[in-house]
Structures are given as C-alpha cells and as structure tokens.
Amino acid sequence: MYLVQRSSQSPLLAGFWVFPGGTLRPSDYDVEARYHSAEFGPAAAHAALTRGSGYPASNPEESLAFFVAAARELFEETGILLGSTASQASPSDSSSEARVRQRLGLEHGGTLVALAIEIGLDLTLGDLIYYGHWITPEAIAQRFDTRFFVAVLPDGQTPRPSPYEVAEGIWIDPVTALERHRAGDLQLHFATLKHIQRLAPHAPLDDLLTFVRTKAVPLVMPLTRDRNGNVVPYLEPEVDGAW
C-alpha cells in the first residue's frame, strides 16, 4: 500500500502518515465526467456507494462526484492517473513541464475532466473500489465525512508525491506499517491505523481485492474518551474488526 506524510505546514494532520485524499470540490460534479468515464457512470457509482451502507450519497450525481474527487486527489498528491490510456501518463512524463502544469492546474482549481481531455485520457473511475465510510467523532471540533477507496497501481506508473501537499510517500506492507507504528516510527492517524489493521490479514493481492469488493461498508463513527486531558478516539469491541 502507499502512504503519504502530511507536510509539517499542513493545517490538518501535520506530520501524520495517511492515505492520499482530500476534500470534495464543486468541480468534482462536472457533468462531463460521465462522458469521459463511459464504463462507470452515475448509476454505477451510486450502486457502489450504497453497498452495505445505511448512509448513501444523496443522488447518483453526488456518488459519481465522490469517485471523481478520489481520482483527482490521487493524482494531485501522488501523480497517479486512473485512465485507459495509462501509457500517456508514464513515469517518464512525470517530471516534464506539462505534467507539472497539469498537477498545478488541479491544485489551483482545474478539473480532472479538463486534464483528461487535454491528454486524451478516458478515466477509469471503476478502478476505485469503495471500501469504508467514516465520520469524525462528535467530540472533535473539526469533523469530516469520509469515503475510503482501494485501487491497484496502473501499469507503467510510479507514485511521485506532490511537493506542495505532502512531505514524502512510501510503499509499505500493512504488517510492517503496524510494526513501525507500534515502535513510534510511523505516526498514523486513528482512521488510517484502523483501515490498515483491517487490510493486514488479507494477502496476497487477489485475496485483498476480494475482501474489499465484498465486505460490508457500514457507517463508522468512533467514540471518544479522555486520556490525561486529551480526547482519544476508540471503537467498541463489537465494532472494531467487524466493519
């Protein structure tokens, strides 16, 4: 799996290792997305997001926007593009002026669809497998309603972390990540930690993909307790490991 470390200047989770991701933008509702991801439109996205969940997106267009946002954030933070013409997004292009301009365009308000049109890419949003739905505990001031996805790295691409959003990125297997976290060498956000714990027992890759495609996706909102003056999230035993 691939993790990125938030910049020390980040207003959120500075220094933590997390999965690539970010905030849903109005531009992610771009209606052109359905024409540049022909095999995975609003209906398919909505069906995916309602799998096992009592809290689906409000409509198919919003569901598709979640997938567009996930693909956009993946590219912004790692340089990885999910598309059917992946050869046009090969590692050899990653440091070129055009590639840097494309990434900056997204980070400053451009749309993923506009980028796809520019480089002749058909988006493959169906490569994203819906995996989790978490909401920040009520006791936390800054709250988020977050969807998690899993995707396989496209052939011919190499992650290249954005110098504008993350400090660095690493490939690491779940078991090693958990060991390094316990040793204090890898600072993981609570939600990231719990997702890695759910992934760790499932190897090799084919087994992991079967698991994430078939597992239930209920809404998870951790509880909190006070520990030496700090608000600490936790999951009840009957929830932890069963979501």
N, C-alpha and C positions, 0 to 999 in steps of 0.2 A: 504494500500500500504506500501511498505518497502523502506525506505531511508537509505543511509549510509552517514556518515560525513567524508569528506576527512581529512587525518592526517594533523596536523599543519606543518609537514615537507614535505608535498606533493609539488612537483614543479608546480602543476596545481590545482587551486581552493581550496587551503588550507583552512580548516575550514568550507567550504560550505557543505550543505546537498544536495545530488544528488541521482539519481537512480544508482544502480550498473551498471558498464560498463567500457569500455576501448578501446584499440586500436586493430584493425585488424592486425594479425600476418601472416607471410608467412606460418606458420604451420597450420593455420586455413583452408588452401586449401588442407589439407590431403585428398587424393582420397579415403582413407579407410572410410571416414565419410559416404559416400553413402551406404556402406555395413553395417554400424552399426547404421543407421537410415533408415531402409528399407522402412518405410511408408512415408518418406519425403526426396526425393532426389533432385538433382539439378533443374529438371524441375518444381517441386512444389515450391521450394524456389524462382525461378525466376518469376513464376506466382504471388507469394505473393508480391514480391518487386516491381512489375510493376503495382500493383493495384492503379489506380488513379494517377500515378506519371509520369511526363514527363522526369524523370532522373533515369531510372532503372540502375541496375548493368550492367556491360558490357557483361556478359555472365552467363549462369546457374551455372558454377563452382564458379564464384565470388559471386553469390547470395547465394549459399549454405555456402560459407565461412563466410558471414555475420551472418548467423544463428549459425554456429559453434562458432564464436567469441562471440556472445551474451551468449550462453550456457556456454562457458569456463569462461568468465568474471563473470557470475553469480556465478559459483562455486568458483572461486578464491576469490571473495570478500565476499560471504555470506555462502559458504559451501553447497548451494543447487544444487542438480544434477537433471537434467531433463532426466529421463530414465524409461523404462518399468519394471525395477526390483528395484523400489524405496525402497523396504524393505532392500536391501543391502546397502542403504545409509541412514539408520535410524539415528535419533538423538543420539541413544546410541553409535553409532560408531564415532560420530563427534570429540571426543577428543582423540581417540585412536592414537597410534603411526603411524599406517598405514594410517589413514585419514590425519594426519598432513603431512606425507611424500607425499601423493598424491597431496595435495594442493601445497606444496612447489615445487613439480615436475612441476606443471603447471606454477607457478610464476617464475620459472627459466628455462623456455624453453621447458617443456614437452608438449605433445599434449593431447587434450581432448579424442581423439580416443584411444590413448595408455592407458589412465586411464580407459576408458570404457572396453577395452579388459581385463585389469588387474582384474577388479572387476566383470566382467561378466554382464555389463550393455548394454542394447540396447538403444541408445539415442532416445529421442522423441523430435526432433527439431521442429516438427509440433505443439508442445505445445506453442511455441512462436508466438504471434500474432503481425504482423507488424503494427505499429501504427503511426509513424512520421518520417519525413526526414527533418533535419535542417542543414543549413550551417552557420558557424560563419560569422558575418558581415565583409565586405571588409575592414573596418577601423580598425579592430582588428588585431594585429600583429600575434598572434598565432591562426591559423584557423583550424577548424575541419569540416568534412563532416560526419554527424552522423545520424544513423538509430536508432529509438526507437521501443522497443517491450514490449508487456504485456504478462505475464504468470501467471497462477494460481499456488499457492504453492502446490507441490505434497503432497499427504497424507503421514503422518509419518515423515515429515522433519521439521526441525526448523532452521531458519537462524542463523548462527554463524559467525559474521564479522571477516575477516582476520585481525590479529594484525599487519600485515606487510603493509597493504594498506589503511585501514580505521580506524578512531578513535573509532567509535561505530555505531550501527544501531538501528533503531526504526520502529515499526509498528505504523502507524498513518493514520487516515482517511483524505481525501483531505480537507474537510472543516476545520478541526482542524489545519492542516498544514498551510492553508492560514491565519487563525486567528493568529497563533503563528508567522508567518512571518510578518504580519502587526504590531504585538506587538514588533517586534525586537528580538524575542526569537528563531527564526529558520531562519538562513541565507540561502536563496535559490538562486541558480544560475538562471539567467533570463530564460533560456530554461526550466529548471525544473519547475519554477514557472508557466510558460505558459502551460506546459503539465498538471500540477495539476489543473489549472483553467479549462482546457478542460474536465478533468475527473470528477470534483466535482459535476456537475449536474446529473451525471448518477449513480443511486443506485436503487436497490441493485445490487449485483454482476452480476446476469444474464443480467440485463439491461446494465451494463457497458461493458460486453463482447460482447453483440450485437452491441453496439456502436462502439467499437474498430475494430470489424470484418467488419463493413460495411461502416465506414467513408471514405471519400476520403483521399488520402495521397499525397498531392502536396508537392513540394519542398518549404521550408520556409527559407528565409534569412532575418533576421531583418535588419532594418535601424539603423542608429546611429545619435545622436546629442550631442552637447557639453553642459554639465551642470556643471558650476563652474570649468571648466578646466578638467573635466572628460568625457570620451567617454561613453555614455549611450545608450544601445540598446532599440529599441521600435518597435512595429508593427503598421502599418497603420490600422485605424478602420475597413476598408473593409477586411483586412486580419485577424486581431485579432478575434478569435472566429469562423472563417469560415474555418479553415484548418483542 
